Amino acid sequence: MTATQTITLSAMQTKCLVALADLSLPNGEYCLSFYPIEQATEMSRTDVRRSVRALFRKGLAAFHKGLCTEDGEFAGAGYCITVAGRIRAEQTP
């Protein structure tokens, strides 16, 4: 059993982890606000926020602020998958 397998996730956290793995890139290369995760998981904003922040605390998601668009415009802050998060998402049935 690997270290990422020993981290306990709720069903909502698992859904958000899979959405982050599908929609974002690690190391802040491509981050998301909560809205795309809400759309992908069909969960409420409150549940997405709570779940993604829990993933952050567990090291499976990363938070970045001061993000810019490809056009160089300020885009705010967002979350992305981490390498550990991607490994865990790939182990999810």
Rosetta blueprint (number, residue, H / E / L):
1 M L
2 T L
3 A L
4 T H
5 Q H
6 T H
7 I L
8 T L
9 L L
10 S L
11 A H
12 M H
13 Q H
14 T H
15 K H
16 C H
17 L H
18 V H
19 A H
20 L H
21 A H
22 D H
23 L H
24 S L
25 L E
26 P L
27 N L
28 G L
29 E L
30 Y E
31 C L
32 L E
33 S L
34 F H
35 Y H
36 P H
37 I H
38 E H
39 Q H
40 A H
41 T H
42 E L
43 M L
44 S L
45 R H
46 T H
47 D H
48 V H
49 R H
50 R H
51 S H
52 V H
53 R H
54 A H
55 L H
56 F H
57 R H
58 K L
59 G L
60 L L
61 A E
62 A E
63 F E
64 H E
65 K E
66 G E
67 L E
68 C E
69 T L
70 E L
71 D L
72 G L
73 E L
74 F E
75 A E
76 G E
77 A E
78 G E
79 Y E
80 C E
81 I E
82 T L
83 V H
84 A H
85 G H
86 R H
87 I H
88 R H
89 A H
90 E H
91 Q H
92 T L
93 P L
